[in-house]
Amino acid sequence: MTTFLYRRRLMELGIVFLALLVIGRLSISPGNVRVLIFASLFIFTLAMLAIVRERIIFFLVVYLACMGLIRRALIPIASWSSFDPLLILGPSITIILALSLFWELKSQQSLGEEKPDKLMVTLFIFGCVQMFNPYSGSPISGFVAAIYIIVPWLWYFIAFYKITQKDIGRVLNIVEVIGTMIALYGIYQTFFGILPFEQMWVDLTGYAALYLAPETVRAIGTFPSAQEFVYFTMITFMIGFTKLVFKKKCLIHLPVVLITLLSIFFASSRTVIFFMAIALLMILIVSKKTLLQKIVAGSISIMVLFSIWSLLPRLNPSWFGVAEPAVQHMIEGLVDPLSEEQTGLGHIERIVEGMKTIATNPIGHGIASVTKAADKSGGTDAMSTEMDLSNMIVALGIGGVIYILVVIMTMYKLIKLISMQRKIEYIMVLGILAGGIGNWVNGGFYTTSIITWLLVGWIHKQYSSYRGEVYAFSSH
């Protein structure tokens, strides 16, 4: 027995030594550094997945939120590649988790107790089929596009079957904490510029749009793009604002609101500000109990927003130093968004053109056509209209109509839940979903789409449970 254990320990040491030898040999080449880091993270995450199951979302939110910064920080030692294995850590773990959970539910025969929305199931099937649409290039491009569309939709089903209210609260708390820190970093980038390795990334990728002026950078935080940074910061703002208004001991959330609002303002994203205003109106109106309270809250909110808008032209951009170009860009776009000098009309035209494609191509152009996959591996140009409602029409054709119906039904279910129960989690989700209209699915987002569809799945589950309780009560 002693000899057997001795030989087993010797064999284990030999395997470890061999693994270290291989890792050491591979690490000599800078091109293998990212692969080694991915392999380490994958094994670590897989081990965690076996223990925490669906609660791996806590780790994935943090990792995906920081992934852009991690990839850029590796440039000095590992060069740069648009096909980075670090990009597939989140999707691969999501797919493994989804398959294991569905197998578990099927073996327990518990899938039939509460079923996901039929429209969502149909939409998911449409999306999977459109991975192989020949209009969007090779099948490889469809698999790449799945990272941005199919993977977030998987979190809908994971949330529907497994995520609890406590889990949602923890996810939102994590987002609030890391989102505030990332927003602070975004403000730092606005006033002090990006770090040297980030400048290397800009030079390598040709991300010229990042600069609003020679000395003014559009903040990207820790994300791969400025757009996702702003959207994640908006989510953080909505969480902080809801807690500030509706929760006891609310003052602790005031710095969150101020920091995120300033960060979004200096990032010069006018569209997000517009939808944030709509979301705030919805939060303040829907959360009230009586019709009179709703009218009063809505009237006061509109007057406050109008007053802020009317005062914008009086802001002098030169007050903000190096951020002057960003502030001027923001003010001009908000004061007169439809002028010829602004991009508002261009955005509307792209959305309308996207909607029209259902008449010329009702089967859609495939999910790769509206994602980064079209540029990376599809052999065709991306057809993004910059809004998910029209993007899904372009990508799915008739299936895009189903997507629009899912969005409408989700908002209906959420408002119904708030009118009946008024849980603070529901109100936070309302702010996030309303503020993110047009970006629930985005062909370049890695983090925020997963958070959004996690929340959508949970809301559908809560509504299904609520309806079940109503039917059970009415039958007695």
Salt bridges, closest charged atoms under 4 A:
GLU12 OE2 - ARG8 NE 3.50
GLU12 OE1 - ARG9 NH1 3.41
GLU54 OE2 - ARG55 NH1 3.17
ASP84 OD2 - ARG34 NH1 2.61
ASP84 OD2 - ARG71 NE 3.03
GLU104 OE1 - ARG53 NH2 2.95
GLU104 OE2 - LYS162 NZ 3.10
GLU114 OE1 - LYS461 NZ 3.67
ASP117 OD2 - LYS413 NZ 2.75
ASP167 OD1 - ARG55 NE 3.14
GLU176 OE1 - LYS243 NZ 2.87
GLU176 OE2 - HIS253 ND1 2.67
GLU198 OE2 - ARG72 NE 3.66
GLU353 OE2 - LYS356 NZ 3.70
GLU386 OE1 - HIS347 ND1 2.67
GLU386 OE1 - ARG350 NH2 3.35
